[in-house]
Amino acid sequence: MATFKDLNNYKFILASKSPRRQFLLKDLGLQFEVHTKEVDESFPETLKAQEIPLYLCKKKAEAFDAELDDNTIVITADTIVWVDGQVLNKPENFDDAVRMLKMLSGKMHEVYTGVCLRSKSKTKAFHSLTKVYFKTLSQEEIEYYISNYNPYDKAGAYGAQEWIGYIAVERIEGSYFNVMGLPLKELYEELLAF
């Protein structure tokens, strides 16, 4: 198993436009470059829960195959919110964001992040699950959040690190960083084992 110091021997590519993932990976102490590719993010309708982000993060990683060697590792991730047997991706507009937050209001939902590590010769994909419990939200709270923050680039139409997280999250079970889009502890352990 590698040590933290050994990780400096690799070139890391983070394939994500997410400022939260970039911030988290930087704080993990890794040197990396950000490169993204346009990838079709559709998935088979038969996939459920963690199967969806695992499928998508692998699909994103495969787009980098021509650029990889054994000293370059691409890190891809995909996060979904799962509630009442349905997936909530990023909202399309204001009304869609309202619909999603109403679905989450007063309930427990699951946040799944799939992460894929890929080099020329190896691939490792894993997922993390966090259960998030929301208080019952008023229409005013939902509309205030959507109008004053940016829910449109976030699965489930919310960021736990923003105002809605401060006032709505009653408790979480699992990794808080997973809810932000990158399960750091699991990622660190998988990188050392990779």
HELIX and SHEET records of a PDB file:
HELIX    1   1 LYS A    5  ASN A    9  5                                   5    
HELIX    2   2 PRO A   19  ASP A   27  1                                   9    
HELIX    3   3 GLU A   51  GLU A   62  1                                  12    
HELIX    4   4 ASP A   65  GLU A   67  5                                   3    
HELIX    5   5 PHE A   94  LEU A  104  1                                  11    
HELIX    6   6 GLN A  139  ASN A  148  1                                  10    
HELIX    7   7 PRO A  151  ASP A  153  5                                   3    
HELIX    8   8 ALA A  155  ALA A  157  5                                   3    
HELIX    9   9 TRP A  163  ALA A  168  1                                   6    
HELIX   10  10 TYR A  176  MET A  180  1                                   5    
HELIX   11  11 LEU A  184  ALA A  193  1                                  10    
SHEET    1   A 4 PHE A  32  VAL A  34  0                                        
SHEET    2   A 4 LYS A  11  LEU A  14  1                                        
SHEET    3   A 4 THR A  72  VAL A  83  1                                        
SHEET    4   A 4 GLN A  86  LEU A  88 -1                                        
SHEET    1   B 6 PHE A  32  VAL A  34  0                                        
SHEET    2   B 6 LYS A  11  LEU A  14  1                                        
SHEET    3   B 6 THR A  72  VAL A  83  1                                        
SHEET    4   B 6 MET A 108  ARG A 118 -1                                        
SHEET    5   B 6 THR A 123  PHE A 134 -1                                        
SHEET    6   B 6 VAL A 169  GLU A 173 -1                                        
END                                                                             
